[in-house]
């Protein structure tokens, strides 16, 4: 073995020794170390946040060098909460800490793109028509041309264009639609305000000025827009995440808090030290499941039956068979359960219909201000009133 190692003495660097041979001074090129030093050097630090449809609004230290973001770290100067609650910090998440990668990613679009088939037809139409609106009309009113570029949707085929060209095309198509069908036939969706207030405001302003239809980002949330007010009486105006610390029982249903609410997840974990019980309802063993005392894993498609079963137990055991003051007071104060519901006859039996309103009764129960919207309940004297 020693003979094998002796062969490598050729690569041994010569240098002045010191400390009785325990140290050796080598004069080697160490310029390569500057690459590591320069990676973390910066000219200034600015405060910012990330507009990526995240309501966390975490405050970040952005390190800037030569006008470019080099890296980012979390601010630690959040205001103190109440003495009986945890602070908001630490906040931030891995996605925020790597946001500069998104800024300078080679995959990020920097120029407008147009489908090649449409671009070819648009440029040919511009040669024949001086008016952009007439050029667009020659395309959209031709059944074969319209079908040609519409059928290409979803198949890629995008090529680089210019801002002037795409803006002219968009304006021409909108003007054509307004002239032909009316301004309310132009419907648009601006980015969610949490994504970019400038983009949201500019898009909404443009649609408003031309008389178009402003679609809300809320319209994209399936059944959430009507379900939230019907269930809770508000439009998802939920309390802040710090309020989790005031709870004694939390059910995380349809929410993977550590992933979707990373900056606030510590409130969910810290409240368990108070004795709060937490339950996760998720078919897979998601991140939230490991933070809970109980993990319920319903099979796909059975969560509605599970919710109805839970509601049945509460109604049967705590409202019908053995009424409890806590549940009675709760439904009276926070729900529409005491409100009267009209019964409708369907196929020989009665089913719950809409709520009874003051306008359905004689003299509208004395209500003059919008009685058609006021629901009715029975007070302690057995009289129908509009609260």
C-alpha positions, 0 to 999 in steps of 0.5 A, a space after each residue: 500500500 505504501 508503494 502505491 501511495 509513493 507513486 503520487 509524490 510527484 503531485 506533491 506541491 513544494 512550499 515553505 513549512 512552519 510550526 515544525 512541519 505542521 503547516 505549509 505555505 502554498 502560493 496557489 491561485 485562489 481567484 476561484 474563491 471570488 466567484 463565491 464571494 461575489 455571489 452573495 455581495 450586494 449593493 443595497 437591500 430593499 423591502 418588497 413582497 411577492 405578487 403571485 396570488 398569495 395573500 400571505 403578504 410576507 415582507 422580504 429583504 431583497 438583496 440587489 446588485 447591479 440592478 438585479 436581485 441576487 437573493 432574498 431573506 425574510 424580514 424579522 420586524 413584524 409588529 408584536 401581537 398580543 402577549 397571549 398569542 404567538 408572533 406572526 414571524 417567522 413567515 415566508 416560504 421556500 417559494 418566496 425564498 426562490 422567487 428571483 429564480 422565477 424572475 430570471 427564468 429562461 422559461 419566462 415569457 418576455 415578448 407577446 406570442 401569437 398563433 402562427 395561423 392567425 398571424 398569417 391571416 392577420 398580416 395578409 388582411 392588413 395588406 388588403 385593408 387599411 382599417 384594422 377593424 375591416 381587416 379583422 372583419 374579413 377574417 372573423 366573417 369568413 367561416 372558413 378562416 374563423 374555423 381555421 384559427 379557432 380549431 388550432 387552439 390548444 395545439 401550440 404553434 405560437 410565434 413571437 410577435 410585437 406589442 404594436 401588432 398584438 395591441 392593434 389586433 386586440 383593439 380591432 377585434 374589440 371594436 368590431 365586437 362592440 359595433 356588431 353586437 354591443 359593448 356588453 359582449 366584450 367580457 374580460 378578466 383582470 388578474 386577481 388583485 393579490 397578483 398585481 394591483 396595477 394589472 388588475 386596475 388597468 384591465 378593469 378600467 379598460 373594460 369599464 370605459 368601453 362598457 364591457 363586462 368585468 368578470 371577477 376572479 371570484 367567478 372562477 372559484 366554482 361553487 365558492 361564490 354562492 356557497 360561502 354566503 349561503 353557508 356562513 353569511 359572508 363572502 369568504 371574509 374569514 378571520 386572519 390565521 392568527 385567530 386559529 390560536 383562539 380555537 379549541 377544535 380545528 377541522 382542516 377540510 380541503 386545506 393543506 395548510 403547510 403547503 397553501 398557507 405556509 407563512 401562517 402554518 405555525 399558528 396551526 401547530 402552536 395552538 396544539 400546545 394549548 390542548 387544541 384538538 386538530 383534525 385533518 380530512 384528506 384522502 391522502 396523507 398530506 402535510 396537514 395530516 401529520 400535524 393533526 391528532 386525527 386523520 380522516 381519509 374518506 374515499 374519493 366522492 364520499 366527502 359529501 356523505 361524510 359531511 351530511 352524516 356529521 350534520 345528522 349527528 349534531 341535529 339528532 343528538 344535540 337539537 332533537 333528542 337532547 337539546 343543548 343550550 350551547 348549540 341552541 344559542 349558537 344557531 340563533 346568533 350565527 345562523 339562519 336556522 331559526 328563519 321560517 322556510 316555505 314548504 312546496 308540494 312536489 309529487 305528493 309530498 312537501 319539500 323545503 322551498 325558499 325562505 318566508 319573507 315579510 312581503 309574503 304576509 299581510 301588510 308585510 309585517 309592518 316592514 316598509 323598507 325592502 320587505 321582499 328581502 327580509 326573512 321571518 322568524 317566530 319570537 318567544 311570544 309565538 309571533 312572526 317577526 322580521 328581525 
